[in-house]
Amino acid sequence: MNESIAIQPPPIAPPAEPRSQSGLGIASFVLGLLDMLLLIVMFFMAVAINVNNGGVSPGEDDPQTIMLGLFVILIGIFALVGLGLGIAATVQTARRRALGITGLCLNGAVCLLIVLLLIIGLTAS
């Protein structure tokens, strides 16, 4: 009755394929970086306009003010598109979400900064 029982190791599963980054997440991240860069450029443009006018803010009908306003609208549109792409990237289950979440955070921060700028601009008038 001396039977030897061979203990077999559990079957080894084949290694899982690494999940690739989501294309939507990459696009959201790139748009977030572009938004941040454009926001910094806009601030430098506003300071340069203010310095060139001798510290006096230009009027509402001044072409420089209109250009800055359109620049803010453009950045806002990019940020909203980046937010949508970031949300779509984070709900994908078969892909990695790191860049999607990062893009979502960057674009969300830009949207909040634009809203803050609009509030400051409306209360300063």
N, CA, C and O of each residue as an XYZ file, in Angstrom:
500
protein
N       0.794     -1.181      0.000
C       0.000      0.000      0.000
C       0.844      1.256      0.000
O       0.396      2.345      0.358
N       1.976      1.078     -0.379
C       2.860      2.230     -0.494
C       2.749      2.799     -1.900
O       3.598      2.563     -2.759
N       1.756      3.500     -2.093
C       1.597      4.115     -3.394
C       2.136      5.531     -3.323
O       1.833      6.295     -2.406
N       2.915      5.844     -4.286
C       3.428      7.215     -4.303
C       2.491      8.073     -5.144
O       2.145      7.754     -6.281
N       2.119      9.136     -4.541
C       1.223     10.070     -5.224
C       2.085     11.189     -5.784
O       2.772     11.908     -5.059
N       2.023     11.301     -7.059
C       2.811     12.352     -7.699
C       2.025     13.666     -7.634
O       0.883     13.754     -8.085
N       2.654     14.650     -7.076
C       2.029     15.960     -6.992
C       2.388     16.713     -8.255
O       3.557     16.941     -8.567
N       1.362     17.082     -8.957
C       1.586     17.786    -10.204
C       1.407     19.282     -9.969
O       0.469     19.715     -9.300
N       2.315     20.050    -10.525
C       2.157     21.503    -10.370
C       0.933     21.976    -11.152
O       0.542     21.357    -12.142
N       0.346     23.059    -10.708
C      -0.810     23.575    -11.443
C      -0.392     24.003    -12.850
O       0.747     24.418    -13.067
N      -1.295     23.903    -13.778
C      -0.932     24.297    -15.148
C      -0.597     25.793    -15.199
O      -1.235     26.630    -14.559
N       0.409     26.073    -15.972
C       0.856     27.462    -16.101
C       0.087     28.108    -17.250
O       0.074     27.616    -18.379
N      -0.540     29.208    -16.924
C      -1.300     29.923    -17.949
C      -0.326     30.673    -18.844
O       0.712     31.147    -18.383
N      -0.659     30.778    -20.101
C       0.230     31.547    -20.990
C       0.227     33.017    -20.548
O      -0.788     33.522    -20.069
N       1.350     33.686    -20.709
C       1.398     35.082    -20.267
C       0.390     35.923    -21.048
O       0.248     35.798    -22.265
N      -0.289     36.766    -20.317
C      -1.289     37.625    -20.945
C      -0.592     38.689    -21.791
O       0.485     39.173    -21.445
N      -1.217     39.033    -22.883
C      -0.645     40.079    -23.729
C      -0.751     41.410    -22.995
O      -1.781     41.710    -22.390
N       0.298     42.196    -23.047
C       0.200     43.495    -22.380
C      -0.837     44.361    -23.083
O      -0.928     44.403    -24.310
N      -1.608     45.045    -22.258
C      -2.637     45.913    -22.831
C      -1.965     47.153    -23.402
O      -1.041     47.707    -22.807
N      -2.437     47.570    -24.544
C      -1.849     48.744    -25.179
C      -2.586     49.995    -24.731
O      -3.711     49.938    -24.234
N      -1.926     51.114    -24.919
C      -2.541     52.385    -24.564
C      -3.711     52.664    -25.492
O      -3.707     52.287    -26.664
N      -4.686     53.317    -24.952
C      -5.848     53.693    -25.738
C      -5.496     54.866    -26.647
O      -4.866     55.829    -26.208
N      -5.896     54.788    -27.899
C      -5.682     55.901    -28.819
C      -6.425     57.146    -28.359
O      -5.941     58.266    -28.526
N      -7.605     56.945    -27.776
C      -8.368     58.074    -27.249
C      -7.629     58.715    -26.076
O      -7.640     59.937    -25.925
N      -6.993     57.896    -25.254
C      -6.238     58.423    -24.121
C      -5.030     59.224    -24.574
O      -4.715     60.266    -24.000
N      -4.362     58.737    -25.598
C      -3.210     59.464    -26.136
C      -3.665     60.802    -26.700
O      -3.026     61.828    -26.469
N      -4.776     60.791    -27.443
C      -5.295     62.041    -28.010
C      -5.701     63.019    -26.905
O      -5.439     64.217    -27.014
N      -6.332     62.522    -25.854
C      -6.727     63.382    -24.740
C      -5.514     63.984    -24.051
O      -5.517     65.162    -23.694
N      -4.481     63.178    -23.864
C      -3.257     63.654    -23.223
C      -2.573     64.718    -24.074
O      -2.131     65.743    -23.555
N      -2.487     64.476    -25.376
C      -1.850     65.448    -26.273
C      -2.644     66.751    -26.292
O      -2.057     67.832    -26.263
N      -3.968     66.658    -26.339
C      -4.787     67.869    -26.302
C      -4.628     68.606    -24.968
O      -4.631     69.836    -24.933
N      -4.490     67.857    -23.876
C      -4.268     68.489    -22.573
C      -2.954     69.252    -22.532
O      -2.891     70.365    -22.011
N      -1.906     68.653    -23.081
C      -0.617     69.350    -23.140
C      -0.700     70.577    -24.045
O      -0.155     71.632    -23.720
N      -1.385     70.437    -25.180
C      -1.556     71.565    -26.093
C      -2.356     72.682    -25.427
O      -2.033     73.859    -25.590
N      -3.396     72.319    -24.680
C      -4.191     73.315    -23.954
C      -3.334     74.088    -22.963
O      -3.398     75.316    -22.895
N      -2.539     73.362    -22.203
C      -1.682     74.016    -21.210
C      -0.684     74.960    -21.890
O      -0.464     76.080    -21.427
N      -0.091     74.500    -22.980
C       0.867     75.332    -23.706
C       0.182     76.577    -24.259
O       0.715     77.680    -24.140
N      -0.991     76.413    -24.860
C      -1.716     77.560    -25.406
C      -2.161     78.528    -24.304
O      -2.194     79.740    -24.516
N      -2.499     77.997    -23.142
C      -2.892     78.858    -22.023
C      -1.713     79.700    -21.548
O      -1.873     80.881    -21.237
N      -0.539     79.096    -21.493
C       0.666     79.843    -21.104
C       0.988     80.904    -22.147
O       1.330     82.033    -21.795
N       0.881     80.552    -23.435
C       1.122     81.524    -24.508
C       0.127     82.671    -24.401
O       0.490     83.830    -24.599
N      -1.136     82.351    -24.086
C      -2.154     83.391    -23.960
C      -1.821     84.362    -22.826
O      -1.994     85.572    -22.972
N      -1.347     83.836    -21.704
C      -0.977     84.712    -20.591
C       0.169     85.641    -20.989
O       0.145     86.830    -20.671
N       1.173     85.099    -21.687
C       2.281     85.940    -22.128
C       1.812     86.988    -23.142
O       2.296     88.121    -23.134
N       0.879     86.614    -24.008
C       0.329     87.577    -24.963
C      -0.408     88.696    -24.231
O      -0.267     89.867    -24.583
N      -1.194     88.340    -23.215
C      -1.940     89.347    -22.460
C      -0.993     90.295    -21.733
O      -1.230     91.502    -21.691
N       0.069     89.758    -21.166
C       1.049     90.609    -20.482
C       1.750     91.512    -21.485
O       1.962     92.693    -21.210
N       2.114     90.970    -22.647
C       2.782     91.779    -23.663
C       1.872     92.896    -24.167
O       2.335     94.015    -24.386
N       0.603     92.611    -24.351
C      -0.341     93.647    -24.788
C      -0.462     94.731    -23.731
O      -0.493     95.918    -24.055
N      -0.531     94.328    -22.472
C      -0.651     95.291    -21.379
C       0.601     96.157    -21.270
O       0.503     97.361    -21.029
N       1.774     95.555    -21.444
C       3.023     96.309    -21.358
C       3.136     97.279    -22.531
O       3.554     98.423    -22.350
N       2.766     96.832    -23.732
C       2.841     97.705    -24.912
C       1.896     98.894    -24.822
O       2.153     99.935    -25.427
N       0.806     98.751    -24.075
C      -0.145     99.851    -23.912
C       0.196    100.732    -22.715
O      -0.615    101.566    -22.312
N       1.346    100.564    -22.162
C       1.770    101.394    -21.034
C       1.073    101.040    -19.733
O       0.896    101.906    -18.876
N       0.681     99.805    -19.569
C       0.036     99.367    -18.337
C      -1.456     99.605    -18.319
O      -2.121     99.308    -17.327
N      -1.989    100.135    -19.400
C      -3.429    100.386    -19.492
C      -4.057     99.251    -20.302
O      -3.579     98.905    -21.383
N      -5.118     98.689    -19.770
C      -5.798     97.612    -20.486
C      -6.476     98.163    -21.722
O      -7.077     99.236    -21.671
N      -6.388     97.446    -22.839
C      -7.064     97.920    -24.055
C      -8.582     97.823    -23.897
O      -9.074     97.088    -23.041
N      -9.310     98.554    -24.712
C     -10.767     98.551    -24.658
C     -11.351     97.255    -25.177
O     -10.643     96.405    -25.717
N     -12.663     97.118    -25.002
C     -13.331     95.889    -25.427
C     -13.364     95.742    -26.947
O     -13.407     94.623    -27.457
N     -13.346     96.844    -27.663
C     -13.408     96.793    -29.121
C     -12.032     96.762    -29.775
O     -11.928     96.766    -31.001
N     -11.002     96.733    -28.983
C      -9.644     96.710    -29.506
C      -9.377     95.340    -30.151
O      -9.752     94.318    -29.576
N      -8.750     95.295    -31.310
C      -8.477     94.011    -31.974
C      -7.649     93.045    -31.119
O      -7.808     91.829    -31.226
N      -6.778     93.580    -30.283
C      -5.964     92.707    -29.434
C      -6.841     91.998    -28.393
O      -6.624     90.824    -28.093
N      -7.815     92.704    -27.852
C      -8.721     92.099    -26.882
C      -9.588     91.039    -27.553
O      -9.826     89.974    -26.984
N     -10.053     91.327    -28.746
C     -10.871     90.358    -29.485
C     -10.044     89.104    -29.792
O     -10.549     87.986    -29.690
N      -8.776     89.292    -30.168
C      -7.900     88.157    -30.453
C      -7.709     87.285    -29.205
O      -7.741     86.058    -29.296
N      -7.514     87.911    -28.053
C      -7.361     87.136    -26.815
C      -8.646     86.385    -26.485
O      -8.599     85.237    -26.043
N      -9.793     87.029    -26.700
C     -11.061     86.357    -26.446
C     -11.263     85.146    -27.334
O     -11.716     84.100    -26.871
N     -10.929     85.281    -28.606
C     -11.034     84.146    -29.525
C     -10.050     83.043    -29.163
O     -10.337     81.859    -29.342
N      -8.901     83.434    -28.658
C      -7.897     82.464    -28.222
C      -8.428     81.649    -27.041
O      -8.230     80.436    -26.971
N      -9.103     82.330    -26.118
C      -9.693     81.632    -24.962
C     -10.776     80.664    -25.434
O     -10.866     79.543    -24.934
N     -11.600     81.093    -26.399
C     -12.648     80.214    -26.925
C     -12.029     78.985    -27.593
O     -12.517     77.870    -27.408
N     -10.966     79.179    -28.363
C     -10.280     78.067    -29.023
C      -9.718     77.080    -27.999
O      -9.863     75.867    -28.152
N      -9.079     77.605    -26.960
C      -8.532     76.740    -25.914
C      -9.663     75.985    -25.217
O      -9.513     74.808    -24.890
N     -10.791     76.655    -24.989
C     -11.936     76.002    -24.348
C     -12.496     74.868    -25.188
O     -12.857     73.817    -24.660
N     -12.568     75.079    -26.494
C     -13.062     74.016    -27.378
C     -12.111     72.818    -27.347
O     -12.555     71.674    -27.254
N     -10.812     73.081    -27.424
C      -9.832     71.994    -27.337
C      -9.958     71.246    -26.011
O      -9.878     70.018    -25.976
N     -10.155     71.988    -24.923
C     -10.256     71.359    -23.602
C     -11.505     70.493    -23.499
O     -11.458     69.405    -22.925
N     -12.624     70.966    -24.050
C     -13.853     70.161    -24.005
C     -13.732     68.892    -24.843
O     -14.210     67.832    -24.441
N     -13.096     69.001    -26.003
C     -12.866     67.807    -26.822
C     -11.940     66.841    -26.078
O     -12.170     65.632    -26.076
N     -10.890     67.381    -25.447
C      -9.980     66.540    -24.670
C     -10.666     65.878    -23.490
O     -10.358     64.736    -23.150
N     -11.601     66.594    -22.856
C     -12.368     65.993    -21.764
C     -13.201     64.821    -22.262
O     -13.242     63.767    -21.627
N     -13.859     65.005    -23.392
C     -14.659     63.917    -23.954
C     -13.814     62.708    -24.317
O     -14.203     61.568    -24.061
N     -12.663     62.959    -24.910
C     -11.772     61.852    -25.259
C     -11.231     61.163    -24.005
O     -11.083     59.941    -23.980
N     -10.939     61.942    -22.974
C     -10.441     61.363    -21.729
C     -11.484     60.496    -21.053
O     -11.164     59.433    -20.521
N     -12.731     60.945    -21.071
C     -13.811     60.136    -20.485
C     -13.985     58.852    -21.280
O     -14.132     57.774    -20.704
N     -13.969     58.966    -22.609
C     -14.110     57.770    -23.446
C     -12.947     56.804    -23.235
O     -13.134     55.587    -23.275
N     -11.760     57.337    -23.011
C     -10.584     56.469    -22.808
C     -10.632     55.758    -21.463
O     -10.157     54.628    -21.346
N     -11.195     56.401    -20.450
C     -11.210     55.770    -19.134
C     -12.264     54.680    -19.014
O     -12.163     53.826    -18.133
N     -13.270     54.687    -19.876
C     -14.286     53.638    -19.793
C     -13.944     52.429    -20.659
O     -14.653     51.424    -20.612
N     -12.885     52.505    -21.440
C     -12.464     51.342    -22.214
C     -11.834     50.331    -21.272
O     -10.919     50.665    -20.519
N     -12.315     49.109    -21.310
C     -11.819     48.102    -20.371
C     -10.628     47.320    -20.902
O      -9.822     46.821    -20.116
N     -10.500     47.203    -22.203
C      -9.438     46.371    -22.765
C      -8.138     47.140    -22.982
O      -7.182     46.583    -23.521
N      -8.086     48.382    -22.582
C      -6.909     49.217    -22.825
C      -6.384     49.787    -21.518
O      -7.082     49.811    -20.504
N      -5.149     50.242    -21.562
C      -4.571     50.916    -20.398
C      -5.176     52.305    -20.293
O      -5.495     52.924    -21.308
N      -5.335     52.796    -19.075
C      -6.069     54.035    -18.856
C      -5.205     55.187    -18.373
O      -5.731     56.275    -18.134
N      -3.918     54.995    -18.220
C      -3.071     56.014    -17.587
C      -3.100     57.344    -18.338
O      -3.305     58.395    -17.731
N      -2.899     57.303    -19.642
C      -2.886     58.553    -20.406
C      -4.276     59.165    -20.505
O      -4.410     60.387    -20.572
N      -5.303     58.337    -20.515
C      -6.664     58.852    -20.533
C      -6.995     59.632    -19.267
O      -7.599     60.703    -19.321
N      -6.588     59.075    -18.126
C      -6.831     59.756    -16.850
C      -5.993     61.022    -16.761
O      -6.474     62.048    -16.281
N      -4.744     60.962    -17.217
C      -3.892     62.150    -17.199
C      -4.451     63.233    -18.107
O      -4.473     64.406    -17.735
N      -4.902     62.851    -19.293
C      -5.513     63.811    -20.207
C      -6.791     64.397    -19.633
O      -7.073     65.583    -19.802
N      -7.557     63.560    -18.957
C      -8.783     64.025    -18.317
C      -8.469     65.074    -17.254
O      -9.158     66.090    -17.159
N      -7.445     64.834    -16.466
C      -7.051     65.794    -15.426
C      -6.530     67.102    -16.032
O      -6.897     68.186    -15.578
N      -5.685     67.000    -17.044
C      -5.145     68.211    -17.680
C      -6.253     69.049    -18.313
O      -6.311     70.263    -18.118
N      -7.120     68.401    -19.063
C      -8.206     69.132    -19.722
C      -9.201     69.683    -18.712
O      -9.739     70.774    -18.903
N      -9.450     68.942    -17.642
C     -10.332     69.443    -16.590
C      -9.742     70.665    -15.910
O     -10.463     71.613    -15.595
N      -8.435     70.648    -15.681
C      -7.778     71.804    -15.061
C      -7.862     73.024    -15.975
O      -8.081     74.139    -15.502
N      -7.692     72.820    -17.271
C      -7.787     73.931    -18.218
C      -9.213     74.488    -18.238
O      -9.402     75.704    -18.265
N     -10.208     73.614    -18.225
C     -11.603     74.081    -18.193
C     -11.868     74.901    -16.927
O     -12.513     75.948    -16.984
N     -11.372     74.425    -15.798
C     -11.564     75.176    -14.551
C     -10.853     76.529    -14.592
O     -11.386     77.525    -14.103
N      -9.662     76.566    -15.168
C      -8.945     77.840    -15.279
C      -9.687     78.821    -16.191
O      -9.727     80.019    -15.910
N     -10.262     78.327    -17.259
C     -11.006     79.203    -18.164
C     -12.253     79.748    -17.463
O     -12.574     80.929    -17.593
N     -12.950     78.888    -16.725
C     -14.123     79.354    -15.981
C     -13.700     80.384    -14.942
O     -14.381     81.392    -14.755
N     -12.581     80.140    -14.267
C     -12.074     81.095    -13.289
C     -11.726     82.425    -13.951
O     -12.033     83.488    -13.410
N     -11.088     82.370    -15.119
C     -10.775     83.603    -15.849
C     -12.028     84.362    -16.258
O     -12.067     85.591    -16.189
N     -13.054     83.628    -16.685
C     -14.305     84.281    -17.068
C     -14.981     84.934    -15.853
O     -15.529     86.031    -15.964
N     -14.943     84.276    -14.720
C     -15.530     84.851    -13.507
C     -14.768     86.103    -13.100
O     -15.375     87.119    -12.761
N     -13.435     86.034    -13.131
C     -12.627     87.209    -12.778
C     -12.902     88.348    -13.744
O     -13.037     89.499    -13.329
N     -12.985     88.031    -15.035
C     -13.227     89.060    -16.039
C     -14.605     89.698    -15.889
O     -14.754     90.904    -16.089
N     -15.599     88.909    -15.542
C     -16.945     89.460    -15.397
C     -17.083     90.297    -14.127
O     -17.813     91.288    -14.117
N     -16.399     89.912    -13.071
C     -16.510     90.683    -11.826
C     -15.631     91.932    -11.856
O     -15.893     92.884    -11.121
N     -14.601     91.942    -12.686
C     -13.716     93.104    -12.756
C     -14.330     94.226    -13.589
O     -13.910     95.377    -13.469
N     -15.294     93.919    -14.413
C     -15.889     94.940    -15.298
C     -16.749     95.898    -14.521
O     -17.327     96.819    -15.099
